[in-house]
Amino acid sequence: MEADSSKRMREYVQQGTKRRCEFDDEVEHLHKRMRATTPTAEEAMGFLLPHLLKFRRMYQEAVQKSECLESKVKQLKAHNCILTKAYNKTIDEKNQLARHLEMSRYQLALAKPNIF
């Protein structure tokens, strides 16, 4: 029964990775040691602590990157708002000029006599 769980653990560790990484070897080594003897608390912490510190550093980097990206999103939203306002103002000016042009054409057509 214990050998079966050991085999499943090894398959689980190897599953989903193209090539084995350093951590997989350490887990397999620890799993072999745990079958032979139960590790002390110091040994378990000695194994886990470097990985926990690495995960903590990775988490802090991800949080920092997330905060940086959030500030960038706020900046881009502000720029988008400015561009939208400028676009709407330009469209209004275009429509106003088109109305003025149509009025000028209408007045020209009224002032110009039709020759038949």
C-alpha positions, 0 to 999 in steps of 0.5 A, a space after each residue: 500500500 505504501 509503495 503504491 502511494 509512493 508510485 502515485 506521488 512520483 507520477 503526480 510530481 512528474 505529471 504536467 512538466 516537460 522536464 523535471 525541475 530541481 524541486 521535483 528531485 528534492 521532493 522525491 528525495 524527501 519522500 524516500 527519506 520519509 519512507 525510511 524515517 520520519 524527519 524531525 521538525 528541524 529537517 522539515 523546516 530546513 527543507 521547506 524554508 527556502 521554498 517558502 522564502 522563494 514563494 514569498 519573494 515571488 508573491 511580493 514581486 507579483 503584488 508590486 507588479 500588480 500595483 504598477 500595472 494598476 497605476 498604469 491602467 489609471 493613467 491610461 484611463 485618464 488619457 482615454 478620457 482626455 482623448 474622448 473629450 477631444 474627439 467629441 469636441 472635434 465631431 461637434 465642430 465638424 457637424 457645426 461646420 457642415 451645417 454652416 456649409 449647407 446654410 451657405 449653399 442654401 443662401 447662395 442658391 437663393 441669391 443666384 438667379 435661375 436662368 431658363 
